[in-house]
Amino acid sequence: MPEPLFYSFVSLPEGKMSTRKGVVVYLDDLIDEAVAHAYDEVRSRLETRKVEMTEERMREIAWTVGIGAIRYNIVRVQPEKQLVFKWSEALNFDGNSGPYLQYVHARACSMLRKAGEFQRDTDPSKLCDPSEINLVKKLARYGEVIKEAGDAKRIHVLPAYGHELAVAFNQFYAAVSVLDAGPRRDARLTLVECTRDVLADVLDCLGMGAPEEM
């Protein structure tokens, strides 16, 4: 049976919320603002990359990203610790945030779409670059992280792990060629696929969507 976890009060940069003083933030308003911020960011990134997307699809992604930003920014902190909610952190596409994990997942999906069909190759001798070895080690830790998160009720270790994995994937992506890797191509695409699958599972465990494009 699911067991609830109770978190300490969430504060704003301006100070603690207080129902008696009328200093409160309603969840519906928080969600609306998160989605609006996410929409602006998604549209800006698409325009920068000159990628076309329908208005309906952009709003679907903005909803997924906005909701995920709130969930991630709360559960990344240990329940007994005070949390100051800041938009600059929650919707930072380049930091320890939900949108960052979702964006890296979307990047992995994009690489696999561009690659087309490939033969899964798990030959470790073809993964010799330090960035590849580091990524493989991060992936191998997932089982123990899930166990710790569940058995010890330390949910915050899951978003922490997801961020580490996303960073390792970006380092791998920057260090080696994947689509034009010759005899190592299938092995590297297999590594991309594994990362995509684990990131999708982390996002699902956190109650977040895993968009395939952003």
N, C-alpha and C positions, 0 to 999 in steps of 0.2 A: 504494500500500500504506500502511496506517496506520503511523505512527511513534510509538513510546512517548515520553512526557515523564516525566522523573524529578524528583520534588519533594523539597525539603529535608525534614528531620524535622518531624513535626507534634507540637507540645507541648501540654500542658494548662496551665491557669492555675496548677496546683500545681507545675509544673516539667516537665522532659523525661522521656519514657518511657525505661525501661531494662529490657531482658530479663534482664540479669544480676542486677539488684536486685529483679526481679519487679514492676516498676512498668510495667504494660502495659495497654492497652485493646484488647480484641478487637473486630474489625469487627462480628461478630454482635451483641455487646452494645451497641455504638454505634448500630447500626441499630434495635434494639429500643427503646432509650431515645429515639431521635429520633422514632420512630413514636408512642410513648406520649405524648411532649410534644406532638406535632402533633395527636393525637386530642383531648387536653384543650383545646387552643386552638381547634380547629375546633368542638367541641361548645359551648364557651363563646360563640363568636361567633354560632353559630346560635341559641342560647338568647337572647342579647341582642337579636337581630333578630327573634325569635319565628318562626323558619323551621323547619318540620318536615322531617326527613330520616330515612330508615331507618338502623338501626344498621349494617347491612351497608355501606350507601353511605358512612356516616361513616368506617368503618374503611378502606374503599378509598381515600378521599381522604387520610386520615391516613397511609397507607402511601406514597402518591405524594408528599405534602408532606414527610414525614420523610426519605425517600431523597433527594429533591431538595435539602433543606436541607443535607445532608452534602456532596453533590456540589458545589453552588454555593459553599459556604463554603470549599472547598479550591481550586477552579479560579479563584476571583476574585483569588487571590494569585499573583504571578509565581512560577514554579517554583523559582527560585534563592533566594527569600526564605523566612525562617523563618515558620511559621504557628503561632499559639496558638489552638487550637480552643476557642471559648466558646459555650455553648448560648444565652446571651442575645443573641448576634449571629446565630448560625445559624438560630434559629427566631423572629427578630424580624419580625413581619408588617408592620411599618411602617418597616423600615430596608433597608439594602443586603443583601438576603438572597433565597434562592430562594423562600420562601413569599410574599414581597412581590410578586415577579414573577408567581407563580402566582395570587395573589389579584387582581391588576390584570387579568390575562387573564380570570379568572372574571367580574370586574365587566363587562368589555367584552362577554363572552358573554351575560350577564344583560340588558344594555341592548339587544342585538340581538334577544333572545327577546321582550322587552317590545315592541319596535318592530314586529315582524311583517314583512310584506313592504314593501320600499321600492325605489325606482329608484336605481341607482348613479349618482351625480352627481360628476364630477371638475372642475366649473367652479371655477377658483381664485378668481374674483371673489366667490364666496359664502363664502369663508373669510378674513375680514378681521381677526378678533380676534387680538391678539398671542399668545394661548395656542394658537390654531389654527395660526398661522404657525410658531410654535416647534415644534409637534408634527409638522407637515409636514416641516420641516427635519430633525428627528430621524429620521423615517422614510426620508428621502432618503439618509441616510448609511449605511444598512444594507449596501448592496453593498460599499462600501469597507471597512467593519468586518470583514465576512466574509472578504474578500480578505486583509486584514492578519493576521487570526487564523490563516488557513491558510498563507499564503506565508511569514510571518515567525515562525510557531509561537508567536504571542503570544495564547494562548487567553484570558488574563485580560481582554483588551479586549472580549470578547463579553459576559460578565456585566456588565462596567462599562457597556457600551452598553445592555444590557437594562434596567439600573436607571435610566439616564438617560431612556430611552423611557417606562418606567413612571411616573416622576415627571412627565414632560411630559404624559402622558395624564391623570393625576390633576389636574394644574393646569388642563387643558382642561375636564375634567369639572366642576370646581368653578367655572369662570369663565363658562361658557355653558350654555344649555339645549339639550338634544339632541332629546328626544322631542317637545317642544312648541316647535320652532324655526320653524314656519311654512314659508316658501319656502326656508329654509336647512336644513330637516330632512334631506333626502336627502343633501346634501353632508356634513353632520356625521355622519350614520350611516355614510356611506362611509368617513369618516376613522376612525370607531370600528372598522369592519370591517378596514381596513388595519392598524390597530394590533393588533387581535386576531391577525391572521394573522402579522404579523412577530414578535410576542411568542411565539406558538406555535412558530414556526420557531427562535427563539433557544433556547427551552426544549428543543426536540427536539435541536438541535445540542449542547446541554450534557448530553444524556442524561437529561433530566428530563421528567416528565409535565406536561401542560397541562390541569388540571381545568377543567370548564366551570361548576362551582358549588363554593363553599366557604363 
